Amino acid sequence: MEKKIVYSAVQPTGNLTIGNYVGAIRNWVTMQNEYDCFFAIADMHAITVRQEPAELRRRTLELAALYLACGIDPAACALYVQSHVSAHAELAWVLNTLTYVGEAARMTQFKDKSAKHADNINMGLMDYPVLMAADILLYQAEYVPVGADQKQHVELSRDLAIRFNHRYGETFKVPEPLIMKGGAKIASLQEPTKKMSKSDENPNASVYLSDDRDTVIRKFKRAVTDSDNCVRALPDKPGITNLLNIYCAFSGSSLEEAEKAFEGKGYGEFKLAVGEVVADKLAPVQAEQKRLLAEKQFLSETLSSGAERAFRAARKTLSKVYRKVGFYRGE
Ligand code: TYM
């Protein structure tokens, strides 16, 4: 039987956080053998906010090395750079003609990013979710493993798939977001009701995958909590709940086990334990990423064979779409 298809991507912008790892990349690794996976580096999405070109290039390669260091196996899945497969932009154009301006303007991330980059509310920013739909639909993906913040975008992809199929006949698989419990929304360490973000201006709010051990431990020590010294995941304790989620995601223990392990223990001890478990996990990933970054030839070859594999799959969908919408394809 053919394997089901999984698609996901991360933008090569800013410093990746443990939120990106827990919400996305970590789950990809567990899926790569069971599914036919396409994992991209979304550089075309990245330029919807201003990027320094040399930095974007450097971060693209760093992200490829990071995927591999986290355990993505390029033999098992297509690991590639989005801009290497032009079908993404081509399908996005067709999907644009099915997307209503009002629906794109209602997207939460568009509104947030417009507020944050008020001097650069460009068409690309508004079109971001349509390009994302093109990414997903090109590969006929069944599942899209993402963090909770991307749910609305995957829902738009579903709507566009259904709309296209309705208008032109069955063409796209209707994808489903796959949002893991616990790690779906890792919160800021400084404002635990907000998501941890790579673009947060306060460096203590986010733990970056590149942070060294001392920095990781210091950031957790300074994490905002409450004052009742009880390590339980409760709705009125967003700070401690977030730390427990992080602890569980990195140690593999269940919430119940973690709450039990820290019963009667103070926040100081708990925060140190969270910092240690995270730092222990990050150290080998960082070392492997560094080793891979020295292997430029290998990285470049891996990405080009990933792109070829992606292109073969994407081309099939795109030509079907072009036929369905009535583009003349020759006799
Ligand atoms: P990006 O780079 O902003 O985020 C990458 C992934 O990390 C998840 N994430 C989080 N998960 C849990 N807690 C957090 N604090 C947290 N912060 C980020 C995001 O949900 C995402 O899964 N638009 C996508 C990139 C993309 C894409 C796609 C994803 C482009 N095309 C097609 C899926 C399918 C994004 O948010 O990237």
py3Dmol code that shows the C-alpha trace and the ligand (Angstrom):
import py3Dmol

protein = """\
ATOM      1  CA  MET A   1       0.000   0.000   0.000  1.00  0.00           C
ATOM      2  CA  GLU A   2       1.192   3.516  -0.762  1.00  0.00           C
ATOM      3  CA  LYS A   3       2.324   5.550   2.197  1.00  0.00           C
ATOM      4  CA  LYS A   4       0.321   8.620   3.191  1.00  0.00           C
ATOM      5  CA  ILE A   5       1.980  11.938   2.529  1.00  0.00           C
ATOM      6  CA  VAL A   6       3.191  14.404   5.150  1.00  0.00           C
ATOM      7  CA  TYR A   7       4.295  17.974   4.442  1.00  0.00           C
ATOM      8  CA  SER A   8       5.773  20.615   6.695  1.00  0.00           C
ATOM      9  CA  ALA A   9       8.248  23.477   6.648  1.00  0.00           C
ATOM     10  CA  VAL A  10      10.050  25.995   8.828  1.00  0.00           C
ATOM     11  CA  GLN A  11      11.182  29.470   7.784  1.00  0.00           C
ATOM     12  CA  PRO A  12      14.913  30.158   7.885  1.00  0.00           C
ATOM     13  CA  THR A  13      14.397  33.339   9.868  1.00  0.00           C
ATOM     14  CA  GLY A  14      15.713  34.334  13.278  1.00  0.00           C
ATOM     15  CA  ASN A  15      17.035  31.833  15.734  1.00  0.00           C
ATOM     16  CA  LEU A  16      14.947  28.699  15.979  1.00  0.00           C
ATOM     17  CA  THR A  17      13.443  28.159  19.414  1.00  0.00           C
ATOM     18  CA  ILE A  18      12.575  25.067  21.400  1.00  0.00           C
ATOM     19  CA  GLY A  19       8.982  25.889  20.333  1.00  0.00           C
ATOM     20  CA  ASN A  20       9.887  25.182  16.697  1.00  0.00           C
ATOM     21  CA  TYR A  21      11.572  21.991  17.791  1.00  0.00           C
ATOM     22  CA  VAL A  22       8.793  20.668  20.013  1.00  0.00           C
ATOM     23  CA  GLY A  23       5.913  21.962  17.884  1.00  0.00           C
ATOM     24  CA  ALA A  24       7.321  20.814  14.568  1.00  0.00           C
ATOM     25  CA  ILE A  25      10.715  19.236  13.824  1.00  0.00           C
ATOM     26  CA  ARG A  26      10.694  16.717  16.664  1.00  0.00           C
ATOM     27  CA  ASN A  27       7.397  15.282  15.418  1.00  0.00           C
ATOM     28  CA  TRP A  28       8.655  15.032  11.875  1.00  0.00           C
ATOM     29  CA  VAL A  29      11.402  12.664  12.949  1.00  0.00           C
ATOM     30  CA  THR A  30       8.881  10.270  14.436  1.00  0.00           C
ATOM     31  CA  MET A  31       6.844  10.290  11.206  1.00  0.00           C
ATOM     32  CA  GLN A  32       9.521   9.975   8.552  1.00  0.00           C
ATOM     33  CA  ASN A  33       9.549   6.198   8.252  1.00  0.00           C
ATOM     34  CA  GLU A  34       5.841   5.638   8.405  1.00  0.00           C
ATOM     35  CA  TYR A  35       4.897   8.337   5.885  1.00  0.00           C
ATOM     36  CA  ASP A  36       6.150   9.719   2.611  1.00  0.00           C
ATOM     37  CA  CYS A  37       7.511  13.004   3.958  1.00  0.00           C
ATOM     38  CA  PHE A  38       8.400  16.335   2.376  1.00  0.00           C
ATOM     39  CA  PHE A  39      10.169  18.769   4.685  1.00  0.00           C
ATOM     40  CA  ALA A  40      11.047  22.162   3.314  1.00  0.00           C
ATOM     41  CA  ILE A  41      13.000  25.236   4.263  1.00  0.00           C
ATOM     42  CA  ALA A  42      10.481  27.988   3.554  1.00  0.00           C
ATOM     43  CA  ASP A  43      12.755  30.706   2.200  1.00  0.00           C
ATOM     44  CA  MET A  44      10.001  32.166   0.006  1.00  0.00           C
ATOM     45  CA  HIS A  45       7.856  32.710   3.081  1.00  0.00           C
ATOM     46  CA  ALA A  46      10.836  34.261   4.855  1.00  0.00           C
ATOM     47  CA  ILE A  47      11.081  37.226   2.476  1.00  0.00           C
ATOM     48  CA  THR A  48       7.581  38.413   3.365  1.00  0.00           C
ATOM     49  CA  VAL A  49       9.424  40.323   6.077  1.00  0.00           C
ATOM     50  CA  ARG A  50      12.699  42.076   5.252  1.00  0.00           C
ATOM     51  CA  GLN A  51      15.726  39.797   5.257  1.00  0.00           C
ATOM     52  CA  GLU A  52      19.374  40.547   4.807  1.00  0.00           C
ATOM     53  CA  PRO A  53      20.253  38.410   1.714  1.00  0.00           C
ATOM     54  CA  ALA A  54      23.583  37.018   2.961  1.00  0.00           C
ATOM     55  CA  GLU A  55      21.997  36.168   6.285  1.00  0.00           C
ATOM     56  CA  LEU A  56      19.039  34.437   4.643  1.00  0.00           C
ATOM     57  CA  ARG A  57      21.447  32.283   2.645  1.00  0.00           C
ATOM     58  CA  ARG A  58      23.447  31.414   5.758  1.00  0.00           C
ATOM     59  CA  ARG A  59      20.343  30.599   7.786  1.00  0.00           C
ATOM     60  CA  THR A  60      18.998  28.385   4.995  1.00  0.00           C
ATOM     61  CA  LEU A  61      22.071  26.193   5.204  1.00  0.00           C
ATOM     62  CA  GLU A  62      22.034  26.281   8.998  1.00  0.00           C
ATOM     63  CA  LEU A  63      18.436  25.118   9.001  1.00  0.00           C
ATOM     64  CA  ALA A  64      19.246  22.260   6.634  1.00  0.00           C
ATOM     65  CA  ALA A  65      22.037  21.172   8.978  1.00  0.00           C
ATOM     66  CA  LEU A  66      19.690  21.513  11.919  1.00  0.00           C
ATOM     67  CA  TYR A  67      17.009  19.312  10.325  1.00  0.00           C
ATOM     68  CA  LEU A  68      19.646  16.643   9.793  1.00  0.00           C
ATOM     69  CA  ALA A  69      21.105  17.086  13.278  1.00  0.00           C
ATOM     70  CA  CYS A  70      17.634  16.647  14.773  1.00  0.00           C
ATOM     71  CA  GLY A  71      17.370  13.289  13.040  1.00  0.00           C
ATOM     72  CA  ILE A  72      15.699  13.996   9.697  1.00  0.00           C
ATOM     73  CA  ASP A  73      16.951  11.295   7.349  1.00  0.00           C
ATOM     74  CA  PRO A  74      17.381  12.578   3.789  1.00  0.00           C
ATOM     75  CA  ALA A  75      17.143   9.040   2.471  1.00  0.00           C
ATOM     76  CA  ALA A  76      13.727   8.613   4.046  1.00  0.00           C
ATOM     77  CA  CYS A  77      12.213  11.946   3.046  1.00  0.00           C
ATOM     78  CA  ALA A  78      12.593  14.872   0.672  1.00  0.00           C
ATOM     79  CA  LEU A  79      14.486  17.615   2.492  1.00  0.00           C
ATOM     80  CA  TYR A  80      14.695  20.679   0.261  1.00  0.00           C
ATOM     81  CA  VAL A  81      14.603  24.426  -0.123  1.00  0.00           C
ATOM     82  CA  GLN A  82      11.216  25.803  -1.171  1.00  0.00           C
ATOM     83  CA  SER A  83      12.598  28.220  -3.794  1.00  0.00           C
ATOM     84  CA  HIS A  84      14.364  25.319  -5.556  1.00  0.00           C
ATOM     85  CA  VAL A  85      10.985  24.011  -6.714  1.00  0.00           C
ATOM     86  CA  SER A  86       9.299  26.699  -8.791  1.00  0.00           C
ATOM     87  CA  ALA A  87       5.968  24.860  -8.732  1.00  0.00           C
ATOM     88  CA  HIS A  88       5.280  26.397  -5.300  1.00  0.00           C
ATOM     89  CA  ALA A  89       5.066  29.895  -6.756  1.00  0.00           C
ATOM     90  CA  GLU A  90       3.163  28.647  -9.794  1.00  0.00           C
ATOM     91  CA  LEU A  91       0.466  26.874  -7.831  1.00  0.00           C
ATOM     92  CA  ALA A  92       0.226  29.806  -5.417  1.00  0.00           C
ATOM     93  CA  TRP A  93      -0.732  31.986  -8.383  1.00  0.00           C
ATOM     94  CA  VAL A  94      -3.603  29.714  -9.346  1.00  0.00           C
ATOM     95  CA  LEU A  95      -4.779  29.442  -5.742  1.00  0.00           C
ATOM     96  CA  ASN A  96      -4.704  33.233  -5.467  1.00  0.00           C
ATOM     97  CA  THR A  97      -7.499  33.350  -7.971  1.00  0.00           C
ATOM     98  CA  LEU A  98      -9.624  31.255  -5.613  1.00  0.00           C
ATOM     99  CA  THR A  99      -8.789  33.160  -2.435  1.00  0.00           C
ATOM    100  CA  TYR A 100     -10.936  36.084  -1.374  1.00  0.00           C
ATOM    101  CA  VAL A 101      -9.177  39.211  -0.209  1.00  0.00           C
ATOM    102  CA  GLY A 102     -11.407  39.317   2.861  1.00  0.00           C
ATOM    103  CA  GLU A 103     -10.501  35.801   3.857  1.00  0.00           C
ATOM    104  CA  ALA A 104      -6.762  36.488   3.554  1.00  0.00           C
ATOM    105  CA  ALA A 105      -7.090  39.740   5.483  1.00  0.00           C
ATOM    106  CA  ARG A 106      -8.804  37.920   8.352  1.00  0.00           C
ATOM    107  CA  MET A 107      -5.849  35.612   9.070  1.00  0.00           C
ATOM    108  CA  THR A 108      -4.590  36.180  12.602  1.00  0.00           C
ATOM    109  CA  GLN A 109      -0.930  35.988  11.632  1.00  0.00           C
ATOM    110  CA  PHE A 110      -1.419  38.558   8.862  1.00  0.00           C
ATOM    111  CA  LYS A 111      -3.014  40.937  11.340  1.00  0.00           C
ATOM    112  CA  ASP A 112      -0.266  40.367  13.923  1.00  0.00           C
ATOM    113  CA  LYS A 113       2.540  40.741  11.406  1.00  0.00           C
ATOM    114  CA  SER A 114       0.948  43.827   9.859  1.00  0.00           C
ATOM    115  CA  ALA A 115       0.865  45.426  13.285  1.00  0.00           C
ATOM    116  CA  LYS A 116       4.469  44.455  13.918  1.00  0.00           C
ATOM    117  CA  HIS A 117       5.796  45.510  10.500  1.00  0.00           C
ATOM    118  CA  ALA A 118       3.517  48.483   9.881  1.00  0.00           C
ATOM    119  CA  ASP A 119       6.039  50.009   7.479  1.00  0.00           C
ATOM    120  CA  ASN A 120       6.080  46.915   5.272  1.00  0.00           C
ATOM    121  CA  ILE A 121       2.597  45.470   4.834  1.00  0.00           C
ATOM    122  CA  ASN A 122       3.370  43.934   1.465  1.00  0.00           C
ATOM    123  CA  MET A 123       1.274  41.698  -0.776  1.00  0.00           C
ATOM    124  CA  GLY A 124       3.483  38.742   0.101  1.00  0.00           C
ATOM    125  CA  LEU A 125       2.605  39.061   3.759  1.00  0.00           C
ATOM    126  CA  MET A 126      -1.058  38.785   2.914  1.00  0.00           C
ATOM    127  CA  ASP A 127      -0.392  36.008   0.442  1.00  0.00           C
ATOM    128  CA  TYR A 128       1.669  33.997   2.919  1.00  0.00           C
ATOM    129  CA  PRO A 129      -1.098  31.482   3.714  1.00  0.00           C
ATOM    130  CA  VAL A 130      -1.880  30.990   0.022  1.00  0.00           C
ATOM    131  CA  LEU A 131       1.744  30.089  -0.670  1.00  0.00           C
ATOM    132  CA  MET A 132       1.538  27.768   2.303  1.00  0.00           C
ATOM    133  CA  ALA A 133      -1.562  26.144   0.817  1.00  0.00           C
ATOM    134  CA  ALA A 134       0.354  25.706  -2.446  1.00  0.00           C
ATOM    135  CA  ASP A 135       3.186  23.998  -0.531  1.00  0.00           C
ATOM    136  CA  ILE A 136       0.857  21.528   1.079  1.00  0.00           C
ATOM    137  CA  LEU A 137      -1.496  20.862  -1.838  1.00  0.00           C
ATOM    138  CA  LEU A 138       1.285  20.367  -4.385  1.00  0.00           C
ATOM    139  CA  TYR A 139       2.320  17.179  -2.635  1.00  0.00           C
ATOM    140  CA  GLN A 140      -1.206  15.887  -1.986  1.00  0.00           C
ATOM    141  CA  ALA A 141      -0.348  15.870   1.713  1.00  0.00           C
ATOM    142  CA  GLU A 142      -2.693  14.129   4.088  1.00  0.00           C
ATOM    143  CA  TYR A 143      -1.104  15.426   7.300  1.00  0.00           C
ATOM    144  CA  VAL A 144       0.630  18.663   8.170  1.00  0.00           C
ATOM    145  CA  PRO A 145       2.459  18.501  11.519  1.00  0.00           C
ATOM    146  CA  VAL A 146       2.628  22.062  12.874  1.00  0.00           C
ATOM    147  CA  GLY A 147       2.305  24.053  16.083  1.00  0.00           C
ATOM    148  CA  ALA A 148      -1.104  25.442  17.085  1.00  0.00           C
ATOM    149  CA  ASP A 149      -0.321  28.878  15.607  1.00  0.00           C
ATOM    150  CA  GLN A 150      -0.409  27.408  12.083  1.00  0.00           C
ATOM    151  CA  LYS A 151      -3.792  25.713  12.430  1.00  0.00           C
ATOM    152  CA  GLN A 152      -5.685  28.563  10.797  1.00  0.00           C
ATOM    153  CA  HIS A 153      -3.367  28.468   7.788  1.00  0.00           C
ATOM    154  CA  VAL A 154      -3.818  24.731   7.327  1.00  0.00           C
ATOM    155  CA  GLU A 155      -7.563  25.275   7.552  1.00  0.00           C
ATOM    156  CA  LEU A 156      -7.330  27.783   4.713  1.00  0.00           C
ATOM    157  CA  SER A 157      -5.443  25.139   2.715  1.00  0.00           C
ATOM    158  CA  ARG A 158      -8.320  22.765   3.327  1.00  0.00           C
ATOM    159  CA  ASP A 159     -10.853  25.378   2.204  1.00  0.00           C
ATOM    160  CA  LEU A 160      -8.879  26.090  -0.960  1.00  0.00           C
ATOM    161  CA  ALA A 161      -8.514  22.393  -1.760  1.00  0.00           C
ATOM    162  CA  ILE A 162     -12.248  21.862  -1.344  1.00  0.00           C
ATOM    163  CA  ARG A 163     -13.049  24.980  -3.380  1.00  0.00           C
ATOM    164  CA  PHE A 164     -10.754  23.959  -6.225  1.00  0.00           C
ATOM    165  CA  ASN A 165     -12.062  20.384  -6.253  1.00  0.00           C
ATOM    166  CA  HIS A 166     -15.600  21.670  -6.309  1.00  0.00           C
ATOM    167  CA  ARG A 167     -14.974  24.058  -9.169  1.00  0.00           C
ATOM    168  CA  TYR A 168     -12.661  21.979 -11.361  1.00  0.00           C
ATOM    169  CA  GLY A 169     -13.182  18.392 -10.239  1.00  0.00           C
ATOM    170  CA  GLU A 170     -11.310  16.191  -7.781  1.00  0.00           C
ATOM    171  CA  THR A 171      -7.664  17.307  -7.829  1.00  0.00           C
ATOM    172  CA  PHE A 172      -6.328  17.877  -4.332  1.00  0.00           C
ATOM    173  CA  LYS A 173      -6.216  15.776  -1.215  1.00  0.00           C
ATOM    174  CA  VAL A 174      -7.793  17.775   1.611  1.00  0.00           C
ATOM    175  CA  PRO A 175      -5.043  18.029   4.259  1.00  0.00           C
ATOM    176  CA  GLU A 176      -5.357  17.847   8.011  1.00  0.00           C
ATOM    177  CA  PRO A 177      -3.285  19.721  10.552  1.00  0.00           C
ATOM    178  CA  LEU A 178      -1.521  17.421  12.990  1.00  0.00           C
ATOM    179  CA  ILE A 179      -1.058  19.238  16.237  1.00  0.00           C
ATOM    180  CA  MET A 180       0.624  17.346  19.036  1.00  0.00           C
ATOM    181  CA  LYS A 181      -0.730  17.598  22.538  1.00  0.00           C
ATOM    182  CA  GLY A 182       1.506  19.350  25.045  1.00  0.00           C
ATOM    183  CA  GLY A 183       4.041  20.782  22.631  1.00  0.00           C
ATOM    184  CA  ALA A 184       1.533  22.518  20.368  1.00  0.00           C
ATOM    185  CA  LYS A 185       2.147  25.867  21.962  1.00  0.00           C
ATOM    186  CA  ILE A 186       5.334  26.402  23.889  1.00  0.00           C
ATOM    187  CA  ALA A 187       4.890  29.758  25.610  1.00  0.00           C
ATOM    188  CA  SER A 188       7.271  32.636  26.203  1.00  0.00           C
ATOM    189  CA  LEU A 189       9.300  32.271  29.418  1.00  0.00           C
ATOM    190  CA  GLN A 190       8.651  35.922  30.217  1.00  0.00           C
ATOM    191  CA  GLU A 191       4.980  36.214  29.241  1.00  0.00           C
ATOM    192  CA  PRO A 192       3.606  32.687  29.517  1.00  0.00           C
ATOM    193  CA  THR A 193       0.277  33.540  27.927  1.00  0.00           C
ATOM    194  CA  LYS A 194       2.075  34.417  24.668  1.00  0.00           C
ATOM    195  CA  LYS A 195       3.725  31.915  22.316  1.00  0.00           C
ATOM    196  CA  MET A 196       7.487  31.553  22.376  1.00  0.00           C
ATOM    197  CA  SER A 197       8.659  33.219  19.182  1.00  0.00           C
ATOM    198  CA  LYS A 198      11.945  33.463  17.324  1.00  0.00           C
ATOM    199  CA  SER A 199      11.230  37.116  16.696  1.00  0.00           C
ATOM    200  CA  ASP A 200      10.659  38.094  20.347  1.00  0.00           C
ATOM    201  CA  GLU A 201      12.711  41.150  21.229  1.00  0.00           C
ATOM    202  CA  ASN A 202      13.425  39.950  24.742  1.00  0.00           C
ATOM    203  CA  PRO A 203      16.088  37.208  24.433  1.00  0.00           C
ATOM    204  CA  ASN A 204      15.125  35.820  27.844  1.00  0.00           C
ATOM    205  CA  ALA A 205      11.636  35.023  26.561  1.00  0.00           C
ATOM    206  CA  SER A 206      12.822  32.313  24.169  1.00  0.00           C
ATOM    207  CA  VAL A 207      15.224  29.412  24.470  1.00  0.00           C
ATOM    208  CA  TYR A 208      17.070  29.112  21.191  1.00  0.00           C
ATOM    209  CA  LEU A 209      18.261  25.803  19.833  1.00  0.00           C
ATOM    210  CA  SER A 210      21.694  27.437  19.630  1.00  0.00           C
ATOM    211  CA  ASP A 211      21.836  28.471  23.315  1.00  0.00           C
ATOM    212  CA  ASP A 212      24.674  26.983  25.351  1.00  0.00           C
ATOM    213  CA  ARG A 213      24.085  25.108  28.573  1.00  0.00           C
ATOM    214  CA  ASP A 214      24.617  28.058  30.933  1.00  0.00           C
ATOM    215  CA  THR A 215      22.300  30.283  28.903  1.00  0.00           C
ATOM    216  CA  VAL A 216      19.571  27.631  28.839  1.00  0.00           C
ATOM    217  CA  ILE A 217      19.781  27.121  32.589  1.00  0.00           C
ATOM    218  CA  ARG A 218      19.857  30.863  33.285  1.00  0.00           C
ATOM    219  CA  LYS A 219      16.785  31.506  31.087  1.00  0.00           C
ATOM    220  CA  PHE A 220      14.766  28.820  32.856  1.00  0.00           C
ATOM    221  CA  LYS A 221      15.894  30.128  36.246  1.00  0.00           C
ATOM    222  CA  ARG A 222      14.505  33.549  35.290  1.00  0.00           C
ATOM    223  CA  ALA A 223      11.260  32.176  33.838  1.00  0.00           C
ATOM    224  CA  VAL A 224       8.163  33.996  35.075  1.00  0.00           C
ATOM    225  CA  THR A 225       5.976  31.772  37.271  1.00  0.00           C
ATOM    226  CA  ASP A 226       3.682  32.384  40.235  1.00  0.00           C
ATOM    227  CA  SER A 227       4.374  32.386  43.940  1.00  0.00           C
ATOM    228  CA  ASP A 228       2.534  29.377  45.315  1.00  0.00           C
ATOM    229  CA  ASN A 229       5.412  26.919  44.880  1.00  0.00           C
ATOM    230  CA  CYS A 230       3.320  24.023  43.663  1.00  0.00           C
ATOM    231  CA  VAL A 231       4.428  22.226  40.473  1.00  0.00           C
ATOM    232  CA  ARG A 232       1.067  21.481  38.857  1.00  0.00           C
ATOM    233  CA  ALA A 233      -0.308  22.165  35.381  1.00  0.00           C
ATOM    234  CA  LEU A 234      -3.375  24.286  36.132  1.00  0.00           C
ATOM    235  CA  PRO A 235      -5.179  26.936  34.066  1.00  0.00           C
ATOM    236  CA  ASP A 236      -4.292  29.702  36.516  1.00  0.00           C
ATOM    237  CA  LYS A 237      -0.605  28.706  36.440  1.00  0.00           C
ATOM    238  CA  PRO A 238       0.440  29.361  32.819  1.00  0.00           C
ATOM    239  CA  GLY A 239       4.142  29.738  33.665  1.00  0.00           C
ATOM    240  CA  ILE A 240       4.461  26.442  35.534  1.00  0.00           C
ATOM    241  CA  THR A 241       2.206  24.674  33.030  1.00  0.00           C
ATOM    242  CA  ASN A 242       4.499  25.798  30.223  1.00  0.00           C
ATOM    243  CA  LEU A 243       7.608  24.624  32.088  1.00  0.00           C
ATOM    244  CA  LEU A 244       5.939  21.271  32.747  1.00  0.00           C
ATOM    245  CA  ASN A 245       5.069  20.938  29.056  1.00  0.00           C
ATOM    246  CA  ILE A 246       8.660  21.680  28.138  1.00  0.00           C
ATOM    247  CA  TYR A 247       9.946  19.261  30.750  1.00  0.00           C
ATOM    248  CA  CYS A 248       7.666  16.491  29.448  1.00  0.00           C
ATOM    249  CA  ALA A 249       8.538  17.162  25.805  1.00  0.00           C
ATOM    250  CA  PHE A 250      12.253  16.939  26.510  1.00  0.00           C
ATOM    251  CA  SER A 251      12.311  14.157  29.127  1.00  0.00           C
ATOM    252  CA  GLY A 252       9.647  11.944  27.585  1.00  0.00           C
ATOM    253  CA  SER A 253       7.745  11.717  30.881  1.00  0.00           C
ATOM    254  CA  SER A 254       4.005  12.151  31.102  1.00  0.00           C
ATOM    255  CA  LEU A 255       2.452  15.134  32.852  1.00  0.00           C
ATOM    256  CA  GLU A 256       1.321  12.953  35.759  1.00  0.00           C
ATOM    257  CA  GLU A 257       4.815  11.501  36.180  1.00  0.00           C
ATOM    258  CA  ALA A 258       6.382  14.951  36.108  1.00  0.00           C
ATOM    259  CA  GLU A 259       3.919  16.409  38.613  1.00  0.00           C
ATOM    260  CA  LYS A 260       4.586  13.457  40.904  1.00  0.00           C
ATOM    261  CA  ALA A 261       8.355  13.761  40.580  1.00  0.00           C
ATOM    262  CA  PHE A 262       8.239  17.411  41.682  1.00  0.00           C
ATOM    263  CA  GLU A 263       5.602  17.068  44.379  1.00  0.00           C
ATOM    264  CA  GLY A 264       6.693  19.021  47.448  1.00  0.00           C
ATOM    265  CA  LYS A 265       9.755  20.392  45.637  1.00  0.00           C
ATOM    266  CA  GLY A 266      10.373  24.124  45.221  1.00  0.00           C
ATOM    267  CA  TYR A 267      10.334  26.089  41.961  1.00  0.00           C
ATOM    268  CA  GLY A 268      14.117  26.588  42.115  1.00  0.00           C
ATOM    269  CA  GLU A 269      14.753  22.854  41.945  1.00  0.00           C
ATOM    270  CA  PHE A 270      12.095  22.352  39.277  1.00  0.00           C
ATOM    271  CA  LYS A 271      13.406  25.133  37.025  1.00  0.00           C
ATOM    272  CA  LEU A 272      16.921  23.760  37.269  1.00  0.00           C
ATOM    273  CA  ALA A 273      15.668  20.300  36.293  1.00  0.00           C
ATOM    274  CA  VAL A 274      13.846  21.754  33.246  1.00  0.00           C
ATOM    275  CA  GLY A 275      16.969  23.659  32.205  1.00  0.00           C
ATOM    276  CA  GLU A 276      19.136  20.567  32.558  1.00  0.00           C
ATOM    277  CA  VAL A 277      16.876  18.268  30.590  1.00  0.00           C
ATOM    278  CA  VAL A 278      16.648  20.812  27.751  1.00  0.00           C
ATOM    279  CA  ALA A 279      20.391  21.544  27.740  1.00  0.00           C
ATOM    280  CA  ASP A 280      21.195  17.802  27.732  1.00  0.00           C
ATOM    281  CA  LYS A 281      19.029  17.329  24.651  1.00  0.00           C
ATOM    282  CA  LEU A 282      20.348  20.371  22.777  1.00  0.00           C
ATOM    283  CA  ALA A 283      24.076  19.699  23.238  1.00  0.00           C
ATOM    284  CA  PRO A 284      24.374  16.732  20.837  1.00  0.00           C
ATOM    285  CA  VAL A 285      22.116  18.448  18.265  1.00  0.00           C
ATOM    286  CA  GLN A 286      24.330  21.545  18.344  1.00  0.00           C
ATOM    287  CA  ALA A 287      27.499  19.480  17.981  1.00  0.00           C
ATOM    288  CA  GLU A 288      26.074  17.568  15.039  1.00  0.00           C
ATOM    289  CA  GLN A 289      24.819  20.742  13.359  1.00  0.00           C
ATOM    290  CA  LYS A 290      28.278  22.256  13.670  1.00  0.00           C
ATOM    291  CA  ARG A 291      29.895  19.153  12.196  1.00  0.00           C
ATOM    292  CA  LEU A 292      27.470  19.145   9.256  1.00  0.00           C
ATOM    293  CA  LEU A 293      27.955  22.822   8.546  1.00  0.00           C
ATOM    294  CA  ALA A 294      31.569  22.084   7.779  1.00  0.00           C
ATOM    295  CA  GLU A 295      30.394  19.616   5.101  1.00  0.00           C
ATOM    296  CA  LYS A 296      29.124  22.173   2.598  1.00  0.00           C
ATOM    297  CA  GLN A 297      29.348  19.818  -0.376  1.00  0.00           C
ATOM    298  CA  PHE A 298      27.296  17.160   1.380  1.00  0.00           C
ATOM    299  CA  LEU A 299      24.635  19.688   2.402  1.00  0.00           C
ATOM    300  CA  SER A 300      24.408  21.101  -1.067  1.00  0.00           C
ATOM    301  CA  GLU A 301      24.046  17.644  -2.633  1.00  0.00           C
ATOM    302  CA  THR A 302      21.468  16.595  -0.063  1.00  0.00           C
ATOM    303  CA  LEU A 303      19.365  19.666  -0.806  1.00  0.00           C
ATOM    304  CA  SER A 304      19.591  19.250  -4.538  1.00  0.00           C
ATOM    305  CA  SER A 305      18.541  15.619  -4.459  1.00  0.00           C
ATOM    306  CA  GLY A 306      15.712  16.581  -2.078  1.00  0.00           C
ATOM    307  CA  ALA A 307      14.600  19.241  -4.551  1.00  0.00           C
ATOM    308  CA  GLU A 308      14.633  16.756  -7.437  1.00  0.00           C
ATOM    309  CA  ARG A 309      12.461  14.387  -5.486  1.00  0.00           C
ATOM    310  CA  ALA A 310      10.084  17.184  -4.521  1.00  0.00           C
ATOM    311  CA  PHE A 311       9.998  18.492  -8.087  1.00  0.00           C
ATOM    312  CA  ARG A 312       8.949  15.093  -9.462  1.00  0.00           C
ATOM    313  CA  ALA A 313       5.962  14.983  -7.114  1.00  0.00           C
ATOM    314  CA  ALA A 314       5.084  18.663  -7.512  1.00  0.00           C
ATOM    315  CA  ARG A 315       5.199  18.582 -11.302  1.00  0.00           C
ATOM    316  CA  LYS A 316       2.469  15.953 -11.455  1.00  0.00           C
ATOM    317  CA  THR A 317       0.048  18.021  -9.416  1.00  0.00           C
ATOM    318  CA  LEU A 318       0.892  21.256 -11.196  1.00  0.00           C
ATOM    319  CA  SER A 319       0.307  19.873 -14.670  1.00  0.00           C
ATOM    320  CA  LYS A 320      -2.988  18.416 -13.544  1.00  0.00           C
ATOM    321  CA  VAL A 321      -3.982  21.824 -12.161  1.00  0.00           C
ATOM    322  CA  TYR A 322      -2.943  23.634 -15.337  1.00  0.00           C
ATOM    323  CA  ARG A 323      -5.011  21.219 -17.387  1.00  0.00           C
ATOM    324  CA  LYS A 324      -8.031  21.566 -15.123  1.00  0.00           C
ATOM    325  CA  VAL A 325      -8.072  25.349 -15.158  1.00  0.00           C
ATOM    326  CA  GLY A 326      -7.907  25.370 -18.942  1.00  0.00           C
ATOM    327  CA  PHE A 327      -4.340  26.365 -19.746  1.00  0.00           C
ATOM    328  CA  TYR A 328      -3.478  25.246 -23.261  1.00  0.00           C
ATOM    329  CA  ARG A 329      -0.883  22.446 -22.998  1.00  0.00           C
ATOM    330  CA  GLY A 330      -0.279  21.701 -26.687  1.00  0.00           C
ATOM    331  CA  GLU A 331      -1.737  18.934 -28.857  1.00  0.00           C
TER     332      GLU A 331
END
"""
ligand_1 = """\
37
TYM
P 7.696 29.061 11.388
O 9.102 29.019 10.962
O 7.155 30.332 11.915
O 7.398 27.927 12.441
C 7.815 26.605 12.225
C 7.008 25.615 13.031
O 7.201 25.829 14.430
C 5.938 25.902 15.064
N 6.053 26.789 16.237
C 5.709 26.447 17.484
N 5.204 25.318 17.994
C 4.975 25.283 19.327
N 5.228 26.330 20.158
C 5.739 27.494 19.680
N 5.999 28.495 20.507
C 5.997 27.582 18.286
N 6.502 28.557 17.493
C 6.523 28.058 16.233
C 5.010 26.452 14.001
O 3.666 26.161 14.299
C 5.490 25.737 12.782
O 4.949 24.438 12.721
N 4.251 29.056 8.021
C 5.071 28.040 8.638
C 6.126 27.515 7.679
C 5.519 26.838 6.505
C 4.721 25.677 6.511
C 4.379 25.414 5.156
C 4.296 24.820 7.528
C 5.613 27.245 5.213
N 4.925 26.386 4.403
C 3.573 24.326 4.817
C 3.494 23.725 7.160
C 3.149 23.495 5.832
C 5.634 28.593 9.921
O 4.949 28.977 10.788
O 6.941 28.623 10.070
"""
view = py3Dmol.view(width=600, height=400)
view.addModel(protein, "pdb")
view.setStyle({"model": 0}, {"cartoon": {"style": "trace"}})
view.addModel(ligand_1, "xyz")
view.setStyle({"model": 1}, {"stick": {}})
view.zoomTo()
view.show()
